[in-house]
Amino acid sequence: RSTEKGIKSDRISKWKYRGMIHDDFDSVYEIYIHTTNCDYCGCEFTKNNCRCLDHDHSIKDFNNVRGILCNRCNLRDVLK
């Protein structure tokens, strides 16, 4: 978990555990780590307002990733 590969693997494992489904988690991870602003409100990610990978909880059998949101927008479920 201290190497770049380990950090990536751990993050993707957590996404899968939380119910995220996607055909290509490697590409999702690359987009996730390079995104600097919320897909909804446009605010910049900071230590106090971190990025979250948003997904649709009702979809259980195909890609359910909706976007990369700031913590505030994710908690408000703005992409519902």
TAJO-V192675 format. One record per residue. N is the residue number from 0. SS is DSSP state (A for helix, B for strand, O for the rest). PHI is phi in whole degrees, -180 to 180 (* if undefined). D_CENTER is the distance of its C-alpha to the mean C-alpha in Angstrom with 1 decimal. Layout:
N|SS|PHI|D_CENTER / N|SS|PHI|D_CENTER
//
This chain:
0|O|*|18.4 / 1|O|-94|20.2 / 2|O|-96|19.9 / 3|A|-59|17.3 / 4|A|-65|17.3 / 5|A|-67|17.2 / 6|A|-64|14.2 / 7|A|-62|12.2 / 8|A|-61|13.8 / 9|A|-64|13.1 / 10|A|-63|9.3 / 11|A|-64|9.4 / 12|A|-61|12.0 / 13|A|-65|10.2 / 14|A|-61|7.5 / 15|A|-64|10.8 / 16|A|-61|12.7 / 17|O|-82|10.7 / 18|O|99|11.4 / 19|O|-79|8.8 / 20|O|-126|11.1 / 21|O|-159|11.3 / 22|O|-74|14.3 / 23|O|-139|13.1 / 24|A|-67|10.2 / 25|A|-63|12.0 / 26|A|-70|11.6 / 27|A|-61|7.8 / 28|A|-63|7.9 / 29|A|-61|10.6 / 30|A|-64|9.2 / 31|A|-57|6.2 / 32|A|-75|9.1 / 33|A|-97|11.5 / 34|O|-79|10.1 / 35|O|-110|12.3 / 36|B|-134|12.4 / 37|O|-63|10.7 / 38|O|-67|10.9 / 39|O|-99|13.1 / 40|O|-98|15.4 / 41|O|83|15.2 / 42|O|-68|15.6 / 43|B|-79|15.0 / 44|O|-72|12.6 / 45|O|-132|15.0 / 46|O|-62|15.7 / 47|O|-88|16.3 / 48|O|-133|13.5 / 49|O|-79|10.4 / 50|B|-83|7.0 / 51|B|-133|4.4 / 52|B|-88|1.6 / 53|B|-87|5.3 / 54|B|-146|7.7 / 55|O|-89|11.5 / 56|O|-69|13.2 / 57|O|-81|16.5 / 58|O|-90|15.7 / 59|O|-118|16.6 / 60|O|-128|18.0 / 61|O|-157|16.1 / 62|O|-47|12.8 / 63|O|-125|10.9 / 64|B|-77|7.5 / 65|B|-106|8.5 / 66|B|169|6.7 / 67|B|-113|5.1 / 68|B|-118|7.4 / 69|B|-74|9.6 / 70|A|-58|10.4 / 71|A|-62|13.5 / 72|A|-66|12.3 / 73|A|-63|9.8 / 74|A|-67|12.9 / 75|A|-83|15.0 / 76|O|54|13.1 / 77|O|-69|14.1 / 78|O|-93|12.9 / 79|O|-59|14.9
//
